[in-house]
Amino acid sequence: VPILRGPVGDTMTESTEVRRKRALYRSWHRGTRELDEILGPFAERYVGALTEAQLDRLESLLERPDPELFSWFVEREPVPPEHGSDVLSMILAFTAAKGRP
């Protein structure tokens, strides 16, 4: 497996790089413009620095339906405890800092 250099100089396997690229793509191409505007910029900024475990949690979030994610991100609905994570907290903080779509 080829070794690649990450954005912060860390060594990572190709599979990690592929996962990061897939998460970035999926973040920008959700199906709703509102989520694209939240997740796309978030992923651009943070996906390269996420640990493997955080990347797992981001991928899990990307499996959730768009309406559910959007309601969490704009705080229309509380996040169920089983879906709370450091990555979700990062997205919520990022959304709050940049303003809601």
N, C-alpha and C positions, 0 to 999 in steps of 0.2 A: 504494500500500500504506500503510495507516494506521501511524503511529508510536505505539508504546506506551511507557510508562515501566516499567522493571523494578523489582524489589524494592530494588535499591541505587541507583536513580535513573539507571541506564544507559538509553540509547535503544536500542530493538531493533525489528526488523520484526515484523509480525504472525506471519510464519511461525515465527520463533523462539519467540514466545509460545505458539503452537499446539503446537509440538514439546515445550516444557516441560510444558504441560498434559497432553499425551498421555503423556509419560514419567512424570509424577506418577500419572496414572490407572493406567498399566500396572504401576507399582511397587506400588500398593495392591491390584491385582486380578490376582495371579499364578496363582491356582488352588490354592495351598497356603497354609495359614495361616502356616506357619513363614517362608516367603519374604515374605508380606505384612508380617509383623512386623519383618523386616529391611529390605526395600527401601522400604516405605511411609514409615516415619519418616526414613530416609536421604534420600529424595527430598523430603519435606516441608522438611527442613532445608537441603539443598544444591542442589536443582535450579535454583533461581532465580539462584544465583551461578556455575553452571557456564558455561565458555566454550562457544562453538559446537563446537570440537573435542572438548571433554569431553562435551558433549551427544551428539555422534556416538558416542563410545565407550560412553556409558551406553546409548544405543539399541541398539548392537551387543550389549552384555551382555544386554539384555532379550530378545534373540532366542534366547538359549541356553535349553535345556530346564531346567525347574525342578530335577530331581534333580542335574544337573550343577552348577548355581549353588549349591544348598544345600551340596553336598559341598565346594565351594571355600570358602564362607563360614564353615563350621564346621571347616574345615581337616581334613576327612576325606581329601580328595584334594588333591594339589598342583595349583596352577594351571598349566596348560600355558603355556610362554613366549609363544606367539602370542596368548594371551588376557590376559596381564598388562598392566596400564595404571595410570595415576595414579588413574583413577576406581575401578578395582577395589581398589587399595590404600586409597583413601578409605573404600570400603564395608567392607573388612576391618577397618580401624582403628575405624570406627564400631561395627561388630558387637562387636569386642573390648571397647570402652569401655562399651557398654550391657549387655553380657552376652549370652550365646547364648540363643536361644529354647528 
